[in-house]
Amino acid sequence: MKNKDKIILSKILTYILEIEEFIKGYSKEKFENDRKTINACVFNLSQISK
C-alpha cells in the first residue's frame, strides 16, 4: 500500500472515530434534536467523501 493511501485511510478512520465520539450515548431522538451534533457529523462525512 502506498504511503498516500495510508494517510487517506488514517484520515477516514479519524473522521469515523470523531462521529462515534459525537454521538456516544445519544438516542435517535436526542440526535435528531441536536443541530450542532448533526452538523458536526455531516461535516465529517463530507470530508470522507472528498
mmCIF entry with sequence, helices, sheets and N, C-alpha, C, O atoms, coordinates in Angstrom:
data_MODEL
# 
_entry.id   MODEL 
# 
_entity.id                         1 
_entity.type                       polymer 
_entity.pdbx_number_of_molecules   1 
# 
_entity_poly.entity_id                      1 
_entity_poly.type                           'polypeptide(L)' 
_entity_poly.nstd_linkage                   no 
_entity_poly.nstd_monomer                   no 
_entity_poly.pdbx_seq_one_letter_code       MKNKDKIILSKILTYILEIEEFIKGYSKEKFENDRKTINACVFNLSQISK 
_entity_poly.pdbx_seq_one_letter_code_can   MKNKDKIILSKILTYILEIEEFIKGYSKEKFENDRKTINACVFNLSQISK 
_entity_poly.pdbx_strand_id                 A 
# 
loop_
_entity_poly_seq.entity_id 
_entity_poly_seq.num 
_entity_poly_seq.mon_id 
_entity_poly_seq.hetero 
1 1  MET n 
1 2  LYS n 
1 3  ASN n 
1 4  LYS n 
1 5  ASP n 
1 6  LYS n 
1 7  ILE n 
1 8  ILE n 
1 9  LEU n 
1 10 SER n 
1 11 LYS n 
1 12 ILE n 
1 13 LEU n 
1 14 THR n 
1 15 TYR n 
1 16 ILE n 
1 17 LEU n 
1 18 GLU n 
1 19 ILE n 
1 20 GLU n 
1 21 GLU n 
1 22 PHE n 
1 23 ILE n 
1 24 LYS n 
1 25 GLY n 
1 26 TYR n 
1 27 SER n 
1 28 LYS n 
1 29 GLU n 
1 30 LYS n 
1 31 PHE n 
1 32 GLU n 
1 33 ASN n 
1 34 ASP n 
1 35 ARG n 
1 36 LYS n 
1 37 THR n 
1 38 ILE n 
1 39 ASN n 
1 40 ALA n 
1 41 CYS n 
1 42 VAL n 
1 43 PHE n 
1 44 ASN n 
1 45 LEU n 
1 46 SER n 
1 47 GLN n 
1 48 ILE n 
1 49 SER n 
1 50 LYS n 
# 
_struct_asym.id          A 
_struct_asym.entity_id   1 
# 
loop_
_struct_conf.conf_type_id 
_struct_conf.id 
_struct_conf.pdbx_PDB_helix_id 
_struct_conf.beg_label_comp_id 
_struct_conf.beg_label_asym_id 
_struct_conf.beg_label_seq_id 
_struct_conf.pdbx_beg_PDB_ins_code 
_struct_conf.end_label_comp_id 
_struct_conf.end_label_asym_id 
_struct_conf.end_label_seq_id 
_struct_conf.pdbx_end_PDB_ins_code 
_struct_conf.beg_auth_comp_id 
_struct_conf.beg_auth_asym_id 
_struct_conf.beg_auth_seq_id 
_struct_conf.end_auth_comp_id 
_struct_conf.end_auth_asym_id 
_struct_conf.end_auth_seq_id 
_struct_conf.pdbx_PDB_helix_class 
_struct_conf.details 
_struct_conf.pdbx_PDB_helix_length 
HELX_P HELX_P1 AA1 ASN A 3  ? ILE A 23 ? ASN A 3  ILE A 23 1 ? 21 
HELX_P HELX_P2 AA2 LYS A 28 ? GLU A 32 ? LYS A 28 GLU A 32 1 ? 5  
HELX_P HELX_P3 AA3 ARG A 35 ? ILE A 48 ? ARG A 35 ILE A 48 1 ? 14 
# 
_struct_conf_type.id          HELX_P 
_struct_conf_type.criteria    ? 
_struct_conf_type.reference   ? 
# 
loop_
_atom_site.group_PDB 
_atom_site.id 
_atom_site.type_symbol 
_atom_site.label_atom_id 
_atom_site.label_alt_id 
_atom_site.label_comp_id 
_atom_site.label_asym_id 
_atom_site.label_entity_id 
_atom_site.label_seq_id 
_atom_site.pdbx_PDB_ins_code 
_atom_site.Cartn_x 
_atom_site.Cartn_y 
_atom_site.Cartn_z 
_atom_site.occupancy 
_atom_site.B_iso_or_equiv 
_atom_site.pdbx_formal_charge 
_atom_site.auth_seq_id 
_atom_site.auth_comp_id 
_atom_site.auth_asym_id 
_atom_site.auth_atom_id 
_atom_site.pdbx_PDB_model_num 
ATOM 1   N N  . MET A 1 1  ? 0.852   -1.176 0.000  1.00 0.00 ? 1  MET A N  1 
ATOM 2   C CA . MET A 1 1  ? 0.000   0.000  0.000  1.00 0.00 ? 1  MET A CA 1 
ATOM 3   C C  . MET A 1 1  ? 0.895   1.235  0.000  1.00 0.00 ? 1  MET A C  1 
ATOM 4   O O  . MET A 1 1  ? 1.885   1.306  0.728  1.00 0.00 ? 1  MET A O  1 
ATOM 5   N N  . LYS A 1 2  ? 0.528   2.195  -0.824 1.00 0.00 ? 2  LYS A N  1 
ATOM 6   C CA . LYS A 1 2  ? 1.294   3.431  -0.911 1.00 0.00 ? 2  LYS A CA 1 
ATOM 7   C C  . LYS A 1 2  ? 1.104   4.275  0.339  1.00 0.00 ? 2  LYS A C  1 
ATOM 8   O O  . LYS A 1 2  ? 0.075   4.189  1.010  1.00 0.00 ? 2  LYS A O  1 
ATOM 9   N N  . ASN A 1 3  ? 2.100   5.087  0.643  1.00 0.00 ? 3  ASN A N  1 
ATOM 10  C CA . ASN A 1 3  ? 2.033   5.957  1.812  1.00 0.00 ? 3  ASN A CA 1 
ATOM 11  C C  . ASN A 1 3  ? 0.846   6.913  1.729  1.00 0.00 ? 3  ASN A C  1 
ATOM 12  O O  . ASN A 1 3  ? 0.192   7.182  2.737  1.00 0.00 ? 3  ASN A O  1 
ATOM 13  N N  . LYS A 1 4  ? 0.568   7.427  0.528  1.00 0.00 ? 4  LYS A N  1 
ATOM 14  C CA . LYS A 1 4  ? -0.563  8.342  0.343  1.00 0.00 ? 4  LYS A CA 1 
ATOM 15  C C  . LYS A 1 4  ? -1.874  7.648  0.715  1.00 0.00 ? 4  LYS A C  1 
ATOM 16  O O  . LYS A 1 4  ? -2.738  8.254  1.348  1.00 0.00 ? 4  LYS A O  1 
ATOM 17  N N  . ASP A 1 5  ? -2.021  6.389  0.328  1.00 0.00 ? 5  ASP A N  1 
ATOM 18  C CA . ASP A 1 5  ? -3.231  5.630  0.653  1.00 0.00 ? 5  ASP A CA 1 
ATOM 19  C C  . ASP A 1 5  ? -3.362  5.437  2.160  1.00 0.00 ? 5  ASP A C  1 
ATOM 20  O O  . ASP A 1 5  ? -4.462  5.521  2.705  1.00 0.00 ? 5  ASP A O  1 
ATOM 21  N N  . LYS A 1 6  ? -2.239  5.177  2.837  1.00 0.00 ? 6  LYS A N  1 
ATOM 22  C CA . LYS A 1 6  ? -2.262  5.010  4.289  1.00 0.00 ? 6  LYS A CA 1 
ATOM 23  C C  . LYS A 1 6  ? -2.704  6.296  4.975  1.00 0.00 ? 6  LYS A C  1 
ATOM 24  O O  . LYS A 1 6  ? -3.448  6.252  5.954  1.00 0.00 ? 6  LYS A O  1 
ATOM 25  N N  . ILE A 1 7  ? -2.254  7.430  4.473  1.00 0.00 ? 7  ILE A N  1 
ATOM 26  C CA . ILE A 1 7  ? -2.637  8.726  5.040  1.00 0.00 ? 7  ILE A CA 1 
ATOM 27  C C  . ILE A 1 7  ? -4.134  8.952  4.863  1.00 0.00 ? 7  ILE A C  1 
ATOM 28  O O  . ILE A 1 7  ? -4.815  9.380  5.793  1.00 0.00 ? 7  ILE A O  1 
ATOM 29  N N  . ILE A 1 8  ? -4.639  8.666  3.678  1.00 0.00 ? 8  ILE A N  1 
ATOM 30  C CA . ILE A 1 8  ? -6.066  8.837  3.394  1.00 0.00 ? 8  ILE A CA 1 
ATOM 31  C C  . ILE A 1 8  ? -6.902  7.939  4.301  1.00 0.00 ? 8  ILE A C  1 
ATOM 32  O O  . ILE A 1 8  ? -7.893  8.390  4.876  1.00 0.00 ? 8  ILE A O  1 
ATOM 33  N N  . LEU A 1 9  ? -6.512  6.674  4.433  1.00 0.00 ? 9  LEU A N  1 
ATOM 34  C CA . LEU A 1 9  ? -7.255  5.752  5.292  1.00 0.00 ? 9  LEU A CA 1 
ATOM 35  C C  . LEU A 1 9  ? -7.193  6.177  6.757  1.00 0.00 ? 9  LEU A C  1 
ATOM 36  O O  . LEU A 1 9  ? -8.169  6.019  7.491  1.00 0.00 ? 9  LEU A O  1 
ATOM 37  N N  . SER A 1 10 ? -6.068  6.707  7.178  1.00 0.00 ? 10 SER A N  1 
ATOM 38  C CA . SER A 1 10 ? -5.930  7.198  8.548  1.00 0.00 ? 10 SER A CA 1 
ATOM 39  C C  . SER A 1 10 ? -6.877  8.361  8.810  1.00 0.00 ? 10 SER A C  1 
ATOM 40  O O  . SER A 1 10 ? -7.502  8.431  9.869  1.00 0.00 ? 10 SER A O  1 
ATOM 41  N N  . LYS A 1 11 ? -6.985  9.271  7.852  1.00 0.00 ? 11 LYS A N  1 
ATOM 42  C CA . LYS A 1 11 ? -7.900  10.406 7.992  1.00 0.00 ? 11 LYS A CA 1 
ATOM 43  C C  . LYS A 1 11 ? -9.349  9.938  8.033  1.00 0.00 ? 11 LYS A C  1 
ATOM 44  O O  . LYS A 1 11 ? -10.140 10.435 8.835  1.00 0.00 ? 11 LYS A O  1 
ATOM 45  N N  . ILE A 1 12 ? -9.697  8.991  7.177  1.00 0.00 ? 12 ILE A N  1 
ATOM 46  C CA . ILE A 1 12 ? -11.062 8.448  7.168  1.00 0.00 ? 12 ILE A CA 1 
ATOM 47  C C  . ILE A 1 12 ? -11.385 7.834  8.524  1.00 0.00 ? 12 ILE A C  1 
ATOM 48  O O  . ILE A 1 12 ? -12.464 8.064  9.070  1.00 0.00 ? 12 ILE A O  1 
ATOM 49  N N  . LEU A 1 13 ? -10.460 7.058  9.067  1.00 0.00 ? 13 LEU A N  1 
ATOM 50  C CA . LEU A 1 13 ? -10.671 6.455  10.372 1.00 0.00 ? 13 LEU A CA 1 
ATOM 51  C C  . LEU A 1 13 ? -10.857 7.524  11.446 1.00 0.00 ? 13 LEU A C  1 
ATOM 52  O O  . LEU A 1 13 ? -11.705 7.377  12.326 1.00 0.00 ? 13 LEU A O  1 
ATOM 53  N N  . THR A 1 14 ? -10.080 8.585  11.379 1.00 0.00 ? 14 THR A N  1 
ATOM 54  C CA . THR A 1 14 ? -10.208 9.676  12.338 1.00 0.00 ? 14 THR A CA 1 
ATOM 55  C C  . THR A 1 14 ? -11.592 10.307 12.270 1.00 0.00 ? 14 THR A C  1 
ATOM 56  O O  . THR A 1 14 ? -12.203 10.569 13.306 1.00 0.00 ? 14 THR A O  1 
ATOM 57  N N  . TYR A 1 15 ? -12.090 10.553 11.072 1.00 0.00 ? 15 TYR A N  1 
ATOM 58  C CA . TYR A 1 15 ? -13.431 11.128 10.914 1.00 0.00 ? 15 TYR A CA 1 
ATOM 59  C C  . TYR A 1 15 ? -14.498 10.194 11.487 1.00 0.00 ? 15 TYR A C  1 
ATOM 60  O O  . TYR A 1 15 ? -15.435 10.650 12.142 1.00 0.00 ? 15 TYR A O  1 
ATOM 61  N N  . ILE A 1 16 ? -14.359 8.906  11.244 1.00 0.00 ? 16 ILE A N  1 
ATOM 62  C CA . ILE A 1 16 ? -15.319 7.936  11.760 1.00 0.00 ? 16 ILE A CA 1 
ATOM 63  C C  . ILE A 1 16 ? -15.291 7.912  13.285 1.00 0.00 ? 16 ILE A C  1 
ATOM 64  O O  . ILE A 1 16 ? -16.340 7.900  13.929 1.00 0.00 ? 16 ILE A O  1 
ATOM 65  N N  . LEU A 1 17 ? -14.103 7.905  13.852 1.00 0.00 ? 17 LEU A N  1 
ATOM 66  C CA . LEU A 1 17 ? -13.982 7.884  15.312 1.00 0.00 ? 17 LEU A CA 1 
ATOM 67  C C  . LEU A 1 17 ? -14.552 9.151  15.942 1.00 0.00 ? 17 LEU A C  1 
ATOM 68  O O  . LEU A 1 17 ? -15.143 9.097  17.020 1.00 0.00 ? 17 LEU A O  1 
ATOM 69  N N  . GLU A 1 18 ? -14.379 10.284 15.276 1.00 0.00 ? 18 GLU A N  1 
ATOM 70  C CA . GLU A 1 18 ? -14.955 11.525 15.780 1.00 0.00 ? 18 GLU A CA 1 
ATOM 71  C C  . GLU A 1 18 ? -16.476 11.464 15.779 1.00 0.00 ? 18 GLU A C  1 
ATOM 72  O O  . GLU A 1 18 ? -17.120 11.881 16.741 1.00 0.00 ? 18 GLU A O  1 
ATOM 73  N N  . ILE A 1 19 ? -17.044 10.946 14.703 1.00 0.00 ? 19 ILE A N  1 
ATOM 74  C CA . ILE A 1 19 ? -18.501 10.803 14.640 1.00 0.00 ? 19 ILE A CA 1 
ATOM 75  C C  . ILE A 1 19 ? -18.986 9.910  15.776 1.00 0.00 ? 19 ILE A C  1 
ATOM 76  O O  . ILE A 1 19 ? -19.971 10.226 16.443 1.00 0.00 ? 19 ILE A O  1 
ATOM 77  N N  . GLU A 1 20 ? -18.296 8.798  15.995 1.00 0.00 ? 20 GLU A N  1 
ATOM 78  C CA . GLU A 1 20 ? -18.682 7.910  17.090 1.00 0.00 ? 20 GLU A CA 1 
ATOM 79  C C  . GLU A 1 20 ? -18.630 8.639  18.427 1.00 0.00 ? 20 GLU A C  1 
ATOM 80  O O  . GLU A 1 20 ? -19.509 8.460  19.271 1.00 0.00 ? 20 GLU A O  1 
ATOM 81  N N  . GLU A 1 21 ? -17.609 9.454  18.618 1.00 0.00 ? 21 GLU A N  1 
ATOM 82  C CA . GLU A 1 21 ? -17.470 10.216 19.855 1.00 0.00 ? 21 GLU A CA 1 
ATOM 83  C C  . GLU A 1 21 ? -18.609 11.226 20.008 1.00 0.00 ? 21 GLU A C  1 
ATOM 84  O O  . GLU A 1 21 ? -19.162 11.390 21.095 1.00 0.00 ? 21 GLU A O  1 
ATOM 85  N N  . PHE A 1 22 ? -18.951 11.897 18.913 1.00 0.00 ? 22 PHE A N  1 
ATOM 86  C CA . PHE A 1 22 ? -20.008 12.913 18.953 1.00 0.00 ? 22 PHE A CA 1 
ATOM 87  C C  . PHE A 1 22 ? -21.352 12.325 19.374 1.00 0.00 ? 22 PHE A C  1 
ATOM 88  O O  . PHE A 1 22 ? -22.113 12.968 20.098 1.00 0.00 ? 22 PHE A O  1 
ATOM 89  N N  . ILE A 1 23 ? -21.648 11.101 18.921 1.00 0.00 ? 23 ILE A N  1 
ATOM 90  C CA . ILE A 1 23 ? -22.977 10.540 19.143 1.00 0.00 ? 23 ILE A CA 1 
ATOM 91  C C  . ILE A 1 23 ? -23.022 9.523  20.275 1.00 0.00 ? 23 ILE A C  1 
ATOM 92  O O  . ILE A 1 23 ? -24.066 8.918  20.520 1.00 0.00 ? 23 ILE A O  1 
ATOM 93  N N  . LYS A 1 24 ? -21.923 9.331  20.958 1.00 0.00 ? 24 LYS A N  1 
ATOM 94  C CA . LYS A 1 24 ? -21.882 8.356  22.052 1.00 0.00 ? 24 LYS A CA 1 
ATOM 95  C C  . LYS A 1 24 ? -22.941 8.704  23.101 1.00 0.00 ? 24 LYS A C  1 
ATOM 96  O O  . LYS A 1 24 ? -22.987 9.824  23.609 1.00 0.00 ? 24 LYS A O  1 
ATOM 97  N N  . GLY A 1 25 ? -23.778 7.734  23.408 1.00 0.00 ? 25 GLY A N  1 
ATOM 98  C CA . GLY A 1 25 ? -24.816 7.911  24.411 1.00 0.00 ? 25 GLY A CA 1 
ATOM 99  C C  . GLY A 1 25 ? -26.076 8.598  23.911 1.00 0.00 ? 25 GLY A C  1 
ATOM 100 O O  . GLY A 1 25 ? -27.011 8.812  24.682 1.00 0.00 ? 25 GLY A O  1 
ATOM 101 N N  . TYR A 1 26 ? -26.113 8.946  22.627 1.00 0.00 ? 26 TYR A N  1 
ATOM 102 C CA . TYR A 1 26 ? -27.286 9.624  22.070 1.00 0.00 ? 26 TYR A CA 1 
ATOM 103 C C  . TYR A 1 26 ? -28.337 8.609  21.645 1.00 0.00 ? 26 TYR A C  1 
ATOM 104 O O  . TYR A 1 26 ? -28.014 7.552  21.103 1.00 0.00 ? 26 TYR A O  1 
ATOM 105 N N  . SER A 1 27 ? -29.584 8.939  21.896 1.00 0.00 ? 27 SER A N  1 
ATOM 106 C CA . SER A 1 27 ? -30.679 8.185  21.292 1.00 0.00 ? 27 SER A CA 1 
ATOM 107 C C  . SER A 1 27 ? -30.951 8.815  19.925 1.00 0.00 ? 27 SER A C  1 
ATOM 108 O O  . SER A 1 27 ? -30.425 9.881  19.604 1.00 0.00 ? 27 SER A O  1 
ATOM 109 N N  . LYS A 1 28 ? -31.768 8.149  19.138 1.00 0.00 ? 28 LYS A N  1 
ATOM 110 C CA . LYS A 1 28 ? -32.141 8.709  17.836 1.00 0.00 ? 28 LYS A CA 1 
ATOM 111 C C  . LYS A 1 28 ? -32.823 10.059 18.014 1.00 0.00 ? 28 LYS A C  1 
ATOM 112 O O  . LYS A 1 28 ? -32.557 11.004 17.272 1.00 0.00 ? 28 LYS A O  1 
ATOM 113 N N  . GLU A 1 29 ? -33.704 10.137 19.005 1.00 0.00 ? 29 GLU A N  1 
ATOM 114 C CA . GLU A 1 29 ? -34.457 11.372 19.230 1.00 0.00 ? 29 GLU A CA 1 
ATOM 115 C C  . GLU A 1 29 ? -33.525 12.509 19.666 1.00 0.00 ? 29 GLU A C  1 
ATOM 116 O O  . GLU A 1 29 ? -33.647 13.638 19.192 1.00 0.00 ? 29 GLU A O  1 
ATOM 117 N N  . LYS A 1 30 ? -32.606 12.200 20.562 1.00 0.00 ? 30 LYS A N  1 
ATOM 118 C CA . LYS A 1 30 ? -31.678 13.237 21.022 1.00 0.00 ? 30 LYS A CA 1 
ATOM 119 C C  . LYS A 1 30 ? -30.826 13.740 19.856 1.00 0.00 ? 30 LYS A C  1 
ATOM 120 O O  . LYS A 1 30 ? -30.600 14.942 19.719 1.00 0.00 ? 30 LYS A O  1 
ATOM 121 N N  . PHE A 1 31 ? -30.357 12.815 19.020 1.00 0.00 ? 31 PHE A N  1 
ATOM 122 C CA . PHE A 1 31 ? -29.549 13.209 17.865 1.00 0.00 ? 31 PHE A CA 1 
ATOM 123 C C  . PHE A 1 31 ? -30.360 14.079 16.913 1.00 0.00 ? 31 PHE A C  1 
ATOM 124 O O  . PHE A 1 31 ? -29.873 15.112 16.453 1.00 0.00 ? 31 PHE A O  1 
ATOM 125 N N  . GLU A 1 32 ? -31.569 13.679 16.617 1.00 0.00 ? 32 GLU A N  1 
ATOM 126 C CA . GLU A 1 32 ? -32.410 14.428 15.687 1.00 0.00 ? 32 GLU A CA 1 
ATOM 127 C C  . GLU A 1 32 ? -32.688 15.853 16.157 1.00 0.00 ? 32 GLU A C  1 
ATOM 128 O O  . GLU A 1 32 ? -32.965 16.734 15.344 1.00 0.00 ? 32 GLU A O  1 
ATOM 129 N N  . ASN A 1 33 ? -32.614 16.079 17.459 1.00 0.00 ? 33 ASN A N  1 
ATOM 130 C CA . ASN A 1 33 ? -32.903 17.396 18.013 1.00 0.00 ? 33 ASN A CA 1 
ATOM 131 C C  . ASN A 1 33 ? -31.654 18.200 18.364 1.00 0.00 ? 33 ASN A C  1 
ATOM 132 O O  . ASN A 1 33 ? -31.755 19.263 18.977 1.00 0.00 ? 33 ASN A O  1 
ATOM 133 N N  . ASP A 1 34 ? -30.495 17.709 17.986 1.00 0.00 ? 34 ASP A N  1 
ATOM 134 C CA . ASP A 1 34 ? -29.238 18.396 18.302 1.00 0.00 ? 34 ASP A CA 1 
ATOM 135 C C  . ASP A 1 34 ? -28.563 18.839 16.995 1.00 0.00 ? 34 ASP A C  1 
ATOM 136 O O  . ASP A 1 34 ? -27.760 18.112 16.412 1.00 0.00 ? 34 ASP A O  1 
ATOM 137 N N  . ARG A 1 35 ? -28.909 20.026 16.567 1.00 0.00 ? 35 ARG A N  1 
ATOM 138 C CA . ARG A 1 35 ? -28.425 20.528 15.279 1.00 0.00 ? 35 ARG A CA 1 
ATOM 139 C C  . ARG A 1 35 ? -26.901 20.618 15.212 1.00 0.00 ? 35 ARG A C  1 
ATOM 140 O O  . ARG A 1 35 ? -26.312 20.347 14.166 1.00 0.00 ? 35 ARG A O  1 
ATOM 141 N N  . LYS A 1 36 ? -26.267 20.991 16.302 1.00 0.00 ? 36 LYS A N  1 
ATOM 142 C CA . LYS A 1 36 ? -24.807 21.098 16.299 1.00 0.00 ? 36 LYS A CA 1 
ATOM 143 C C  . LYS A 1 36 ? -24.147 19.745 16.053 1.00 0.00 ? 36 LYS A C  1 
ATOM 144 O O  . LYS A 1 36 ? -23.188 19.636 15.289 1.00 0.00 ? 36 LYS A O  1 
ATOM 145 N N  . THR A 1 37 ? -24.672 18.725 16.706 1.00 0.00 ? 37 THR A N  1 
ATOM 146 C CA . THR A 1 37 ? -24.107 17.391 16.521 1.00 0.00 ? 37 THR A CA 1 
ATOM 147 C C  . THR A 1 37 ? -24.368 16.888 15.107 1.00 0.00 ? 37 THR A C  1 
ATOM 148 O O  . THR A 1 37 ? -23.495 16.277 14.490 1.00 0.00 ? 37 THR A O  1 
ATOM 149 N N  . ILE A 1 38 ? -25.548 17.139 14.604 1.00 0.00 ? 38 ILE A N  1 
ATOM 150 C CA . ILE A 1 38 ? -25.849 16.757 13.222 1.00 0.00 ? 38 ILE A CA 1 
ATOM 151 C C  . ILE A 1 38 ? -24.868 17.424 12.270 1.00 0.00 ? 38 ILE A C  1 
ATOM 152 O O  . ILE A 1 38 ? -24.301 16.767 11.397 1.00 0.00 ? 38 ILE A O  1 
ATOM 153 N N  . ASN A 1 39 ? -24.667 18.720 12.436 1.00 0.00 ? 39 ASN A N  1 
ATOM 154 C CA . ASN A 1 39 ? -23.749 19.447 11.552 1.00 0.00 ? 39 ASN A CA 1 
ATOM 155 C C  . ASN A 1 39 ? -22.321 18.930 11.663 1.00 0.00 ? 39 ASN A C  1 
ATOM 156 O O  . ASN A 1 39 ? -21.623 18.821 10.655 1.00 0.00 ? 39 ASN A O  1 
ATOM 157 N N  . ALA A 1 40 ? -21.881 18.611 12.870 1.00 0.00 ? 40 ALA A N  1 
ATOM 158 C CA . ALA A 1 40 ? -20.528 18.084 13.055 1.00 0.00 ? 40 ALA A CA 1 
ATOM 159 C C  . ALA A 1 40 ? -20.379 16.729 12.363 1.00 0.00 ? 40 ALA A C  1 
ATOM 160 O O  . ALA A 1 40 ? -19.357 16.464 11.730 1.00 0.00 ? 40 ALA A O  1 
ATOM 161 N N  . CYS A 1 41 ? -21.379 15.887 12.482 1.00 0.00 ? 41 CYS A N  1 
ATOM 162 C CA . CYS A 1 41 ? -21.333 14.574 11.831 1.00 0.00 ? 41 CYS A CA 1 
ATOM 163 C C  . CYS A 1 41 ? -21.368 14.700 10.313 1.00 0.00 ? 41 CYS A C  1 
ATOM 164 O O  . CYS A 1 41 ? -20.627 14.011 9.612  1.00 0.00 ? 41 CYS A O  1 
ATOM 165 N N  . VAL A 1 42 ? -22.220 15.573 9.812  1.00 0.00 ? 42 VAL A N  1 
ATOM 166 C CA . VAL A 1 42 ? -22.311 15.781 8.362  1.00 0.00 ? 42 VAL A CA 1 
ATOM 167 C C  . VAL A 1 42 ? -20.989 16.321 7.823  1.00 0.00 ? 42 VAL A C  1 
ATOM 168 O O  . VAL A 1 42 ? -20.541 15.914 6.750  1.00 0.00 ? 42 VAL A O  1 
ATOM 169 N N  . PHE A 1 43 ? -20.369 17.228 8.556  1.00 0.00 ? 43 PHE A N  1 
ATOM 170 C CA . PHE A 1 43 ? -19.075 17.753 8.129  1.00 0.00 ? 43 PHE A CA 1 
ATOM 171 C C  . PHE A 1 43 ? -18.063 16.620 8.009  1.00 0.00 ? 43 PHE A C  1 
ATOM 172 O O  . PHE A 1 43 ? -17.364 16.516 7.001  1.00 0.00 ? 43 PHE A O  1 
ATOM 173 N N  . ASN A 1 44 ? -17.981 15.774 9.027  1.00 0.00 ? 44 ASN A N  1 
ATOM 174 C CA . ASN A 1 44 ? -17.014 14.670 8.971  1.00 0.00 ? 44 ASN A CA 1 
ATOM 175 C C  . ASN A 1 44 ? -17.326 13.715 7.822  1.00 0.00 ? 44 ASN A C  1 
ATOM 176 O O  . ASN A 1 44 ? -16.413 13.244 7.144  1.00 0.00 ? 44 ASN A O  1 
ATOM 177 N N  . LEU A 1 45 ? -18.602 13.427 7.599  1.00 0.00 ? 45 LEU A N  1 
ATOM 178 C CA . LEU A 1 45 ? -18.965 12.569 6.473  1.00 0.00 ? 45 LEU A CA 1 
ATOM 179 C C  . LEU A 1 45 ? -18.577 13.202 5.143  1.00 0.00 ? 45 LEU A C  1 
ATOM 180 O O  . LEU A 1 45 ? -18.149 12.509 4.220  1.00 0.00 ? 45 LEU A O  1 
ATOM 181 N N  . SER A 1 46 ? -18.727 14.515 5.049  1.00 0.00 ? 46 SER A N  1 
ATOM 182 C CA . SER A 1 46 ? -18.358 15.191 3.798  1.00 0.00 ? 46 SER A CA 1 
ATOM 183 C C  . SER A 1 46 ? -16.855 15.131 3.559  1.00 0.00 ? 46 SER A C  1 
ATOM 184 O O  . SER A 1 46 ? -16.410 15.085 2.413  1.00 0.00 ? 46 SER A O  1 
ATOM 185 N N  . GLN A 1 47 ? -16.078 15.131 4.624  1.00 0.00 ? 47 GLN A N  1 
ATOM 186 C CA . GLN A 1 47 ? -14.624 15.031 4.482  1.00 0.00 ? 47 GLN A CA 1 
ATOM 187 C C  . GLN A 1 47 ? -14.212 13.653 3.975  1.00 0.00 ? 47 GLN A C  1 
ATOM 188 O O  . GLN A 1 47 ? -13.237 13.518 3.235  1.00 0.00 ? 47 GLN A O  1 
ATOM 189 N N  . ILE A 1 48 ? -14.956 12.644 4.376  1.00 0.00 ? 48 ILE A N  1 
ATOM 190 C CA . ILE A 1 48 ? -14.653 11.286 3.922  1.00 0.00 ? 48 ILE A CA 1 
ATOM 191 C C  . ILE A 1 48 ? -14.906 11.166 2.421  1.00 0.00 ? 48 ILE A C  1 
ATOM 192 O O  . ILE A 1 48 ? -14.188 10.443 1.730  1.00 0.00 ? 48 ILE A O  1 
ATOM 193 N N  . SER A 1 49 ? -15.904 11.856 1.918  1.00 0.00 ? 49 SER A N  1 
ATOM 194 C CA . SER A 1 49 ? -16.274 11.708 0.503  1.00 0.00 ? 49 SER A CA 1 
ATOM 195 C C  . SER A 1 49 ? -15.382 12.486 -0.443 1.00 0.00 ? 49 SER A C  1 
ATOM 196 O O  . SER A 1 49 ? -15.548 12.393 -1.660 1.00 0.00 ? 49 SER A O  1 
ATOM 197 N N  . LYS A 1 50 ? -14.442 13.249 0.084  1.00 0.00 ? 50 LYS A N  1 
ATOM 198 C CA . LYS A 1 50 ? -13.549 14.027 -0.802 1.00 0.00 ? 50 LYS A CA 1 
ATOM 199 C C  . LYS A 1 50 ? -12.501 13.173 -1.429 1.00 0.00 ? 50 LYS A C  1 
ATOM 200 O O  . LYS A 1 50 ? -11.676 13.671 -2.196 1.00 0.00 ? 50 LYS A O  1 
# 
